[in-house]
Amino acid sequence: MKLTLPKISIITVCRNSEETIADTIHSVMAAYSMYNSIEYIIQDGMSTDNTFQLASDITKDTDFVQIYQEKDNGIYDAMN
């Protein structure tokens, strides 16, 4: 009998998070190495620093990460 694990979605909402985004992504990637039924979504609110590029570079060889960049009206709008 094959065990089917439920998929877990992890969402990071960020804007101008260049100093912390790498640690966040690496933490999720470590979790993925132990529990590979994860989808990871990064929602960037049109950062003006290097957040989007850094996230893209770190996750370029993954297939469980999706990165979106669009203007929002604050953190609660981005989460929705």
N, C-alpha and C positions, 0 to 999 in steps of 0.2 A: 504494500500500500504506500503510495506516494503522498507525502505531507505537503499540502498547499498552504503557503504562508500568505497572510493578507498583505496587500500593498500599503505601504506607509508613504504619505506625502509630506515632505518637509519644505516649507516655504520661507525664504529669507527676503524680507522687504528692506531695501536699503537706498540710501542717497548719500553721496559723498562719504563713503565708508572705506576709502582706500587703505586706511591704517589697520582696519580690523577684518576686512572681507576675506583675506587669505586664511586667517585662523578659523573663521567660520566654515569656509568651504572645506578645509582640510579635516575639520572635525566631522562633518557630514560624510566625507569620503572614507574616513576611518570606520564610521558606523556601517557604511555600505559594504566594507570588506568583511564585516561580521554578519550582516543581515542584508543580503542583496535584493531584497524585495522593496526597494526604496525608489521613489521618484523625487527629484530635488528640483525645485523651481526657485529661481532668483529673480525677483522683481525689482528692477532698478528705476528709480524715479528721476531719470535724466540727470545723473550725476555730472558735475562740472569738473570733477577731479578724475583720477585714473581708475575708479572703481570698476566700470564696465569692462574696460580693456583687461584689467588684472583678472577679473572673474572669467572672462573669455579665454585668456591664456591658460589659466590653471585647469579649466574644465574641457579644453579642446579635444582631449582623447577619451572622453567619457561618453557613455550613451544613456545615462540616467539623469543628466542635468539639462534643464532648459533655462535659458536666460532671456528675459524680456526687458526692454527698456522703453518706457513711455512716461510722459508727463502725467502726474497725478495731482490731487488736491490735498496732499498730506498723507500721513501714515495710515489712517483709517481707510481712506479711499484706496490706497495701494493694497491694503490687506483684502479688501473686498474685490 
